[in-house]
Structures are given as C-alpha cells and as structure tokens.
Amino acid sequence: MSDLDPLFSRLARSTFRSRFRLGDKERQYCWDKGPETIDRHAADFVEKRLAPAHPANDGKQTPMRGHPVFIAQHATATCCRGCLAKWHNIPQGVTLRAQQQNYIVSVIHHWLVLQMNA
C-alpha cells in the first residue's frame, strides 16, 4: 500500500477529478520523453506556477490540456493553491518549501504511472 492510496481513493470519488485521462497524444509524449523528463517538466511547472505564495492568476494558471502534466495536475488537485489547500492540506499564502514541491511532483508522477499502465 502506498502513502498516496488514501488520496487517490478520495480523488476517484470526485466526479470532476476522475474524468481526466491521458489521450493517445499525451501518452505518446510520455513514452517519447521518459519519466525523468516528465518529472522535470512537472517540477518546473510547480516551481513557476504553484510555489510562489501568491501565484499569478491563481485558480487559472494550469491549462486543461496541452501537456500530460497539466492533465495530471487537474486529476490530482495539484492545479492551483486552492486545490492544494482543499485536497492536500498545503496552506495558501505561503511559498511552497522544496519538500512540498517534491510531494506535488510525486503525486503527479504517481497518477501518470497509473495512467500509462491502464
């Protein structure tokens, strides 16, 4: 059992969160780039779009499509500071620590692995 199992169980019960899936294009992108590159993309997106205490356009900073990480962020409620507060108990209004950023990337990675193996 993974430490993330309770979170993913809750996410699965959300009609909104559970509707996200990787399409063929995003799946191929993951295969082509590999997990290390995708994780670097995730870390970069988290650092630039979520880590600041008051991110620009918070609540709207993560596109709904265009990159596998964006889809994963919506599926895992790691898309904005409000969702991080509600689903992950990461408070708004404070800069994310490296440990919190690593946790978010691990959640995104876990969802992508589940999708790639589905």
Rosetta blueprint (number, residue, H / E / L):
1 M L
2 S L
3 D L
4 L L
5 D H
6 P H
7 L H
8 F H
9 S H
10 R H
11 L H
12 A H
13 R L
14 S L
15 T H
16 F H
17 R H
18 S H
19 R L
20 F L
21 R L
22 L L
23 G L
24 D H
25 K H
26 E H
27 R H
28 Q H
29 Y H
30 C H
31 W H
32 D H
33 K H
34 G L
35 P H
36 E H
37 T H
38 I H
39 D H
40 R H
41 H H
42 A H
43 A H
44 D H
45 F H
46 V H
47 E H
48 K H
49 R H
50 L L
51 A L
52 P L
53 A L
54 H L
55 P L
56 A L
57 N L
58 D L
59 G L
60 K L
61 Q L
62 T L
63 P L
64 M L
65 R L
66 G L
67 H L
68 P H
69 V H
70 F H
71 I H
72 A H
73 Q H
74 H H
75 A H
76 T L
77 A L
78 T L
79 C L
80 C L
81 R H
82 G H
83 C H
84 L H
85 A H
86 K H
87 W H
88 H H
89 N L
90 I L
91 P L
92 Q L
93 G L
94 V L
95 T L
96 L L
97 R L
98 A H
99 Q H
100 Q H
101 Q H
102 N H
103 Y H
104 I H
105 V H
106 S H
107 V H
108 I H
109 H H
110 H H
111 W H
112 L H
113 V H
114 L H
115 Q H
116 M H
117 N L
118 A L
